[in-house]
Amino acid sequence: MARDAAHLMELLGLSEDELCALLAVDPLTLLSGQLDHRPELPILLDLLAEAEERAGSPVLRRWVRATGPAGRPLDALLARDFGRFEDQLGELAQHGFVLRGGGA
């Protein structure tokens, strides 16, 4: 599970604090890898698998912090509103894993 948490953190460019908030665990639990009681982790990785394969981590890192019609996906994760996050991910897939605007 610790490997899965690190993968999610890397995939979405999350800080340790953000990862702890979305998994509802304290930093010590995260560092010790005692995450077996957190069903969100494998579910989120399963939800993100297609996006990771098709778009890659750089796009997902940018997308999770981009404001869309339903707000930022990161805000949905931090609020533990996984249904909204899944809807936002579906919107991204529907648009072909393409982000618009914001390029520097």
N, C-alpha and C positions, 0 to 999 in steps of 0.2 A: 504494500500500500504506500509506503514512503516513496517508492520509485514512481508510482502513479501520481502522487501529489507533486513531485518534482516535475514530472512531465506536463501536468496541467499548468503549473506555474510557468514553465518555459514556453509552452504552447501559446498561452495568452499574455505572456509578459506581466504576470502578476507579482506584486510584492508579497513578502511573507505575511504582512498584516492583512492584505486583501485575501490571500488564500485562507488564513485563519478565520476571517469573517465569513467567507462563503461556505466554509466547512463547519462553522460554529464550534471551533476548537481553540484552545489556548496554544501559545507558541511551544510550550513544553510537550504537549501532546503531538504537535506537528513534528518537532525535532526528534521525538522518541519513536515516531513511526507507528504509534498506536491509533491507527485510523480505521480499524476493522469495523467499528460501529457506525461509520459514515457511509451510508449507501449512495450519497450524492456523487462521490468521486468516480466510481466506475460508470455511473449513469451519464455524467457529464462527458467523460472521455468517449463513451459510445456515441453520444450525440455529436461530438466534435470530430469523430473519425473521418467521415466523408469530407468535411470542410478542410481538415488537415491534409488529406490526400489530394484534394482538388485545388485548394488555394494555397496551402502552406502556412507555416507559422507566422511569417512576416505580415501577411494579409490579416490573419486572425488577431495579431497583436494590435494592429491599427484599427480593425473593425470593432474590437471590444471596447475601445475608448471613443469611438466616433458616435456622434449624436444622430440618431435616425428618427423616423416618425414615432417610435415608441420609446424614445430616450436612448441612453447609452446602455449597451448590453452589460457593461461592467456594473452599472447601477442596479440592474435586475439581479445580477449574481450577488452583489453585496446585500441586497434586500432579501436574498434567498427566495426570490420570485422566479423559480426555475421554469414555470410555465411560460412566463413572459420571455425569458431567455430563449427557450425552445422556439417560440414564435419568431423572435428576432433572427435566430439562426435559420429558420425556414425562409424568412424574407431574403436573407443573404443568398441562400441556395437558389431561390426563385429567380433572383437577378443574375445568376451565373457566377456567384462568388466574385463580383466586381464591386469595388468601392468607387464612388464618384466624388470628385473635388478634393480639396484639402492638400493636394500635392505641393511640395515646396521646390 
